[in-house]
Amino acid sequence: MGIRLLRINESIKETLSSVITAEGLKDPRVGFVTVTGVETSPDLRHAKVYVSVLGDQATRAATMQALEHSRGFLQTRINANLHMKRTPQLEFFYD
């Protein structure tokens, strides 16, 4: 993995963390979420986002569903903050 891809992964991770926690998603299903890692494909079309959710199984399921539902909004925020030519399609995985 190249240095450029590592920088992009870290930038996406920081952006998602700030949007989810600091700016806050308006969805009440989103619990306490920590973005633990991001793996972007070399062509920048897909990104696997690994998250950790505090709570029981029902809370985790609701939070993962809310994150999938807000995928478009999060991709828009990534594009606005990073000014990328191609914004990767996000996939969320429980870590």
DSSP file (Angstrom, degrees, kcal/mol; ACC not computed):
  #  RESIDUE AA STRUCTURE BP1 BP2  ACC     N-H-->O    O-->H-N    N-H-->O    O-->H-N    TCO  KAPPA ALPHA  PHI   PSI    X-CA   Y-CA   Z-CA
    1    1 A M              0   0    0      0, 0.0     2,-0.0     0, 0.0     0, 0.0   0.000 360.0 360.0 360.0 131.0    0.0    0.0    0.0
    2    2 A G     >  -     0   0    0      1,-0.1     4,-1.9     4,-0.0     5,-0.1  -0.247 360.0-111.5 -78.9 166.7    1.4    3.3   -1.0
    3    3 A I  H  > S+     0   0    0      1,-0.2     4,-2.3     2,-0.2     5,-0.2   0.879 116.6  56.0 -64.1 -38.9    1.9    6.4    1.1
    4    4 A R  H  > S+     0   0    0      1,-0.2     4,-2.3     2,-0.2    -1,-0.2   0.924 108.0  47.6 -60.5 -45.0   -0.8    8.3   -0.9
    5    5 A L  H  > S+     0   0    0      1,-0.2     4,-2.6     2,-0.2    -1,-0.2   0.872 110.2  52.6 -66.1 -36.8   -3.4    5.6   -0.1
    6    6 A L  H  X S+     0   0    0     -4,-1.9     4,-2.2     2,-0.2    -1,-0.2   0.903 109.9  48.6 -64.1 -40.5   -2.4    5.6    3.6
    7    7 A R  H  X S+     0   0    0     -4,-2.3     4,-2.4     2,-0.2    -2,-0.2   0.906 111.6  49.3 -65.4 -40.9   -2.9    9.4    3.7
    8    8 A I  H  X S+     0   0    0     -4,-2.3     4,-2.6     2,-0.2     5,-0.2   0.923 110.3  51.0 -63.9 -43.9   -6.3    9.1    2.0
    9    9 A N  H  X S+     0   0    0     -4,-2.6     4,-2.3     1,-0.2    -2,-0.2   0.922 112.6  46.1 -58.4 -45.0   -7.4    6.3    4.4
   10   10 A E  H  X S+     0   0    0     -4,-2.2     4,-2.5     2,-0.2    -1,-0.2   0.887 112.1  50.8 -67.3 -38.8   -6.4    8.4    7.4
   11   11 A S  H  X S+     0   0    0     -4,-2.4     4,-2.4     2,-0.2    -2,-0.2   0.906 111.4  47.6 -65.8 -41.3   -8.1   11.5    6.0
   12   12 A I  H  X S+     0   0    0     -4,-2.6     4,-2.8     2,-0.2     5,-0.2   0.911 111.6  51.5 -64.8 -41.8  -11.3    9.6    5.4
   13   13 A K  H  X S+     0   0    0     -4,-2.3     4,-2.4    -5,-0.2    -2,-0.2   0.927 112.0  45.8 -60.5 -46.5  -11.2    8.1    8.9
   14   14 A E  H  X S+     0   0    0     -4,-2.5     4,-2.3     2,-0.2    -2,-0.2   0.910 113.6  49.2 -64.2 -42.6  -10.7   11.6   10.4
   15   15 A T  H  X S+     0   0    0     -4,-2.4     4,-2.4     2,-0.2     5,-0.2   0.937 113.1  45.9 -63.3 -47.2  -13.5   13.1    8.4
   16   16 A L  H  X S+     0   0    0     -4,-2.8     4,-2.7     1,-0.2     5,-0.3   0.906 111.6  52.8 -63.1 -41.2  -16.0   10.3    9.2
   17   17 A S  H  X>S+     0   0    0     -4,-2.4     4,-2.3    -5,-0.2     5,-0.6   0.921 112.3  44.4 -60.4 -43.9  -15.1   10.5   12.9
   18   18 A S  I  X>S+     0   0    0     -4,-2.3     5,-2.5     3,-0.2     4,-0.5   0.886 114.8  47.9 -71.1 -37.1  -15.7   14.2   13.1
   19   19 A V  I  <>S+     0   0    0     -4,-2.4     5,-0.6     3,-0.2    -2,-0.2   0.921 116.5  43.1 -68.6 -42.6  -18.9   14.0   11.1
   20   20 A I  I  <>S+     0   0    0     -4,-2.7     5,-0.9    -5,-0.2    -2,-0.2   0.912 130.8  20.3 -71.2 -41.9  -20.4   11.2   13.1
   21   21 A T  I  <5S+     0   0    0     -4,-2.3    -3,-0.2    -5,-0.3    -2,-0.1   0.939 130.0  32.6 -95.5 -57.7  -19.3   12.4   16.5
   22   22 A A  I  <<S+     0   0    0     -5,-0.6    -3,-0.2    -4,-0.5    -4,-0.1   0.967 132.1  28.9 -71.2 -54.0  -18.7   16.2   16.6
   23   23 A E  I   <S-     0   0    0     -5,-2.5    -1,-0.2     0, 0.0    -4,-0.2   0.803 107.1-148.4 -77.5 -27.6  -21.1   17.4   14.0
   24   24 A G  I   < -     0   0    0     -5,-0.6     2,-0.3    -6,-0.5    -3,-0.2   0.697  11.4-105.4  71.2 128.3  -23.4   14.5   14.8
   25   25 A L      < -     0   0    0     -5,-0.9     5,-0.1     2,-0.1    -5,-0.0  -0.637  25.3-133.0 -77.7 144.3  -25.7   12.6   12.6
   26   26 A K  S    S+     0   0    0     -2,-0.3    -1,-0.1     3,-0.0    -2,-0.0   0.500  75.0 109.2 -79.2  -2.5  -29.3   13.6   13.3
   27   27 A D    >   -     0   0    0      1,-0.1     3,-1.3    39,-0.1    -2,-0.1  -0.633  61.2-152.3 -77.5 122.1  -30.4    9.9   13.3
   28   28 A P  T 3  S+     0   0    0      0, 0.0    -1,-0.1     0, 0.0    35,-0.1   0.654  89.6  71.4 -70.4 -13.0  -31.2    8.9   16.9
   29   29 A R  T 3  S+     0   0    0     33,-0.1     2,-0.6    34,-0.1    37,-0.1   0.715  74.0  97.7 -74.0 -19.5  -30.3    5.3   16.1
   30   30 A V    <   -     0   0    0     -3,-1.3     3,-0.1    36,-0.1    30,-0.1  -0.592  56.8-178.8 -75.6 116.1  -26.6    6.2   16.0
   31   31 A G        -     0   0    0     -2,-0.6     2,-0.9    28,-0.2    24,-0.1   0.146  50.5 -37.5 -90.8-149.8  -25.1    5.3   19.3
   32   32 A F  E    S-A   54   0A   0     22,-0.5    22,-2.2     2,-0.0     2,-0.4  -0.690  73.4-178.3 -80.1 107.2  -21.5    5.8   20.5
   33   33 A V  E     -A   53   0A   0     -2,-0.9     2,-0.4    20,-0.2    20,-0.2  -0.883  17.9-169.6-115.2 137.9  -19.5    5.0   17.4
   34   34 A T  E     -A   52   0A   0     18,-2.5    18,-2.8    -2,-0.4     2,-0.7  -0.995  20.1-138.7-124.1 125.9  -15.7    4.9   16.9
   35   35 A V  E     +A   51   0A   0     -2,-0.4    16,-0.3    16,-0.2     3,-0.1  -0.757  24.4 178.4 -82.8 114.7  -14.2    4.7   13.4
   36   36 A T  E     -     0   0A   0     14,-2.3     2,-0.3    -2,-0.7    15,-0.2   0.716  56.4 -15.7 -93.6 -23.3  -11.3    2.2   13.9
   37   37 A G  E     -A   50   0A   0     13,-1.5    13,-3.0   -24,-0.1     2,-0.4  -0.975  47.0-146.6-173.9 160.3  -10.0    2.0   10.4
   38   38 A V  E     -A   49   0A   0     -2,-0.3     2,-0.5    11,-0.2    11,-0.2  -0.999   7.1-168.4-138.0 133.7  -10.5    2.6    6.7
   39   39 A E  E     -A   48   0A   0      9,-2.4     9,-3.0    -2,-0.4     2,-0.4  -0.970  11.5-166.6-123.2 114.4   -9.3    0.5    3.8
   40   40 A T  E     -A   47   0A   0     -2,-0.5     7,-0.2     7,-0.2   -31,-0.1  -0.794  23.5-116.4-101.1 140.7   -9.7    2.2    0.4
   41   41 A S    >   -     0   0    0      5,-2.8     3,-2.2    -2,-0.4     5,-0.0  -0.379  31.5-109.4 -69.5 155.2   -9.3    0.2   -2.9
   42   42 A P  T 3  S+     0   0    0      0, 0.0    -1,-0.1     0, 0.0    -2,-0.0   0.783 120.3  52.0 -59.1 -27.8   -6.4    1.3   -5.1
   43   43 A D  T 3  S-     0   0    0      3,-0.0    -2,-0.1     1,-0.0    -3,-0.0   0.414 108.7-126.3 -88.7   3.5   -8.7    2.9   -7.7
   44   44 A L  S <  S+     0   0    0     -3,-2.2     3,-0.1     2,-0.2    -4,-0.0   0.728  78.9 114.8  61.6  26.5  -10.5    4.9   -4.9
   45   45 A R  S    S+     0   0    0      1,-0.2    44,-2.9    43,-0.2     2,-0.4   0.729  74.0  33.1 -94.4 -25.5  -13.9    3.5   -5.8
   46   46 A H  E     - b   0  89A   0     42,-0.3    -5,-2.8    -5,-0.0     2,-0.4  -0.972  59.8-171.1-134.2 145.9  -14.7    1.6   -2.6
   47   47 A A  E     -Ab  40  90A   0     42,-2.5    44,-2.1    -2,-0.4     2,-0.6  -0.987  14.5-147.9-138.3 128.0  -13.8    2.0    1.0
   48   48 A K  E     -Ab  39  91A   0     -9,-3.0    -9,-2.4    -2,-0.4     2,-0.6  -0.851  17.2-160.9 -92.3 122.1  -14.3   -0.4    3.8
   49   49 A V  E     -Ab  38  92A   0     42,-3.6    44,-2.8    -2,-0.6     2,-0.5  -0.922   1.8-155.8-109.3 120.1  -15.0    1.5    7.0
   50   50 A Y  E     -Ab  37  93A   0    -13,-3.0   -14,-2.3    -2,-0.6   -13,-1.5  -0.838  17.8-178.6 -98.5 126.6  -14.5   -0.4   10.3
   51   51 A V  E     -Ab  35  94A   0     42,-2.7    44,-3.2    -2,-0.5     2,-0.4  -0.907  21.3-148.3-126.8 152.1  -16.5    0.9   13.2
   52   52 A S  E     -A   34   0A   0    -18,-2.8   -18,-2.5    -2,-0.3     2,-0.5  -0.972  16.2-161.4-116.8 134.3  -16.8   -0.1   16.9
   53   53 A V  E     -A   33   0A   0     -2,-0.4     2,-0.5   -20,-0.2   -20,-0.2  -0.965  12.4-138.1-122.5 129.8  -20.1    0.5   18.6
   54   54 A L  E     +A   32   0A   0    -22,-2.2   -22,-0.5    -2,-0.5     2,-0.3  -0.737  65.7  47.7 -85.6 126.5  -20.6    0.7   22.4
   55   55 A G  S    S-     0   0    0     -2,-0.5    -2,-0.1   -24,-0.1     2,-0.0  -0.843  88.3 -46.0 139.5-174.8  -23.7   -1.2   23.5
   56   56 A D     >  -     0   0    0     -2,-0.3     4,-2.3     1,-0.1     5,-0.2  -0.133  65.1 -86.3 -83.1-176.6  -25.6   -4.4   23.2
   57   57 A Q  H  > S+     0   0    0      1,-0.2     4,-2.4     2,-0.2     5,-0.2   0.869 126.9  51.5 -61.2 -40.2  -26.4   -6.4   20.0
   58   58 A A  H  > S+     0   0    0      2,-0.2     4,-2.3     1,-0.2    -1,-0.2   0.900 110.2  49.2 -65.9 -40.3  -29.6   -4.4   19.3
   59   59 A T  H  > S+     0   0    0      2,-0.2     4,-2.4     1,-0.2   -28,-0.2   0.905 111.5  49.9 -64.1 -42.3  -27.8   -1.1   19.7
   60   60 A R  H  X S+     0   0    0     -4,-2.3     4,-2.6     2,-0.2    -2,-0.2   0.919 111.2  48.3 -62.1 -44.6  -25.1   -2.3   17.3
   61   61 A A  H  X S+     0   0    0     -4,-2.4     4,-2.1     1,-0.2    -2,-0.2   0.916 113.1  47.2 -64.2 -43.0  -27.6   -3.5   14.7
   62   62 A A  H  X S+     0   0    0     -4,-2.3     4,-2.2     2,-0.2    -1,-0.2   0.898 113.2  49.0 -65.4 -40.2  -29.5   -0.2   14.9
   63   63 A T  H  X S+     0   0    0     -4,-2.4     4,-2.4     2,-0.2    -2,-0.2   0.914 110.9  49.2 -66.7 -42.8  -26.3    1.9   14.6
   64   64 A M  H  X S+     0   0    0     -4,-2.6     4,-2.2     1,-0.2    -1,-0.2   0.888 111.7  49.8 -63.4 -38.8  -25.0   -0.2   11.6
   65   65 A Q  H  X S+     0   0    0     -4,-2.1     4,-2.1    -5,-0.2    -1,-0.2   0.901 110.8  49.7 -65.7 -40.5  -28.4    0.3    9.9
   66   66 A A  H  X S+     0   0    0     -4,-2.2     4,-1.8     2,-0.2    -2,-0.2   0.887 110.0  50.5 -65.8 -39.5  -28.3    4.0   10.5
   67   67 A L  H  < S+     0   0    0     -4,-2.4    -1,-0.2     2,-0.2    -2,-0.2   0.905 110.7  48.9 -65.7 -40.9  -24.8    4.3    9.1
   68   68 A E  H >< S+     0   0    0     -4,-2.2     3,-1.1     1,-0.2     4,-0.3   0.891 111.2  51.2 -63.1 -38.4  -25.8    2.4    6.0
   69   69 A H  H 3< S+     0   0    0     -4,-2.1     3,-0.4     1,-0.2    -1,-0.2   0.841 112.3  45.3 -67.5 -33.6  -28.8    4.7    5.7
   70   70 A S  T 3X S+     0   0    0     -4,-1.8     4,-2.2     1,-0.2    -1,-0.2   0.191  78.8 112.4 -96.5  16.8  -26.7    7.8    6.0
   71   71 A R  H <> S+     0   0    0     -3,-1.1     4,-2.5     1,-0.2     5,-0.2   0.891  75.3  51.5 -56.3 -44.5  -24.0    6.6    3.6
   72   72 A G  H  > S+     0   0    0     -3,-0.4     4,-2.1    -4,-0.3    -1,-0.2   0.906 109.9  48.8 -62.0 -43.3  -24.8    9.2    0.9
   73   73 A F  H  > S+     0   0    0      2,-0.2     4,-2.0     1,-0.2    -1,-0.2   0.914 112.2  48.7 -61.9 -43.4  -24.6   12.1    3.4
   74   74 A L  H  X S+     0   0    0     -4,-2.2     4,-2.1     1,-0.2    -2,-0.2   0.889 109.9  51.1 -66.3 -39.4  -21.3   10.8    4.7
   75   75 A Q  H  X S+     0   0    0     -4,-2.5     4,-2.2     1,-0.2    -1,-0.2   0.885 109.0  52.1 -64.4 -38.0  -19.9   10.4    1.1
   76   76 A T  H  X S+     0   0    0     -4,-2.1     4,-2.3     1,-0.2    -2,-0.2   0.900 109.2  49.5 -63.4 -41.2  -20.9   14.0    0.4
   77   77 A R  H  X S+     0   0    0     -4,-2.0     4,-2.2     2,-0.2     5,-0.2   0.871 109.4  51.8 -67.2 -36.7  -19.1   15.2    3.5
   78   78 A I  H  X S+     0   0    0     -4,-2.1     4,-2.7     2,-0.2     5,-0.4   0.931 111.2  47.7 -62.8 -45.1  -16.0   13.4    2.5
   79   79 A N  H  X S+     0   0    0     -4,-2.2     4,-1.7     1,-0.2     5,-0.2   0.893 112.4  49.1 -63.4 -40.2  -16.1   14.9   -0.9
   80   80 A A  H  < S+     0   0    0     -4,-2.3    -1,-0.2     1,-0.2    -2,-0.2   0.877 118.2  39.0 -67.9 -37.5  -16.6   18.4    0.5
   81   81 A N  H  < S+     0   0    0     -4,-2.2    -2,-0.2    -5,-0.2    -1,-0.2   0.848 126.9  31.1 -82.9 -34.7  -13.8   18.1    3.0
   82   82 A L  H  < S-     0   0    0     -4,-2.7    -3,-0.2    -5,-0.2    -2,-0.2   0.607  87.9-141.2-103.0 -13.4  -11.2   16.3    0.9
   83   83 A H     <  +     0   0    0     -4,-1.7     2,-0.2    -5,-0.4    -4,-0.1   0.930  35.5 176.7  52.1  53.1  -12.0   17.6   -2.6
   84   84 A M        -     0   0    0     -5,-0.2    -1,-0.2    -6,-0.2     3,-0.2  -0.597  38.7-136.1 -88.3 148.4  -11.4   14.2   -4.2
   85   85 A K  S    S+     0   0    0      1,-0.3     2,-0.4    -2,-0.2    -1,-0.1   0.896  98.9  27.2 -66.0 -40.1  -12.0   13.6   -7.9
   86   86 A R  S    S-     0   0    0     -3,-0.0    -1,-0.3    -7,-0.0     0, 0.0  -0.989  76.9-148.7-127.3 123.9  -13.7   10.3   -7.1
   87   87 A T        -     0   0    0     -2,-0.4   -12,-0.1    -3,-0.2   -11,-0.0  -0.816  26.0-122.3 -92.7 125.8  -15.5    9.7   -3.8
   88   88 A P        -     0   0    0      0, 0.0     2,-0.5     0, 0.0   -42,-0.3  -0.329  20.7-114.1 -68.4 146.8  -15.3    6.1   -2.6
   89   89 A Q  E     -b   46   0A   0    -44,-2.9   -42,-2.5     1,-0.0     2,-0.3  -0.703  38.1-129.9 -79.3 127.0  -18.5    4.2   -2.0
   90   90 A L  E     -b   47   0A   0     -2,-0.5     2,-0.4   -44,-0.2   -42,-0.2  -0.568  24.4-174.9 -86.5 139.6  -18.6    3.4    1.7
   91   91 A E  E     -b   48   0A   0    -44,-2.1   -42,-3.6    -2,-0.3     2,-0.4  -0.999  17.4-144.5-128.1 129.6  -19.2    0.0    3.2
   92   92 A F  E     -b   49   0A   0     -2,-0.4     2,-0.4   -44,-0.2   -42,-0.2  -0.805  17.4-178.0-102.0 135.0  -19.5   -0.3    7.0
   93   93 A F  E     -b   50   0A   0    -44,-2.8   -42,-2.7    -2,-0.4     2,-0.4  -0.986  29.1-119.7-130.4 139.6  -18.2   -3.3    9.0
   94   94 A Y  E      b   51   0A   0     -2,-0.4   -42,-0.2   -44,-0.2   -44,-0.1  -0.651 360.0 360.0 -77.7 130.6  -18.4   -4.0   12.7
   95   95 A D              0   0    0    -44,-3.2   -43,-0.2    -2,-0.4    -1,-0.1   0.384 360.0 360.0-106.0 360.0  -14.9   -4.3   14.1
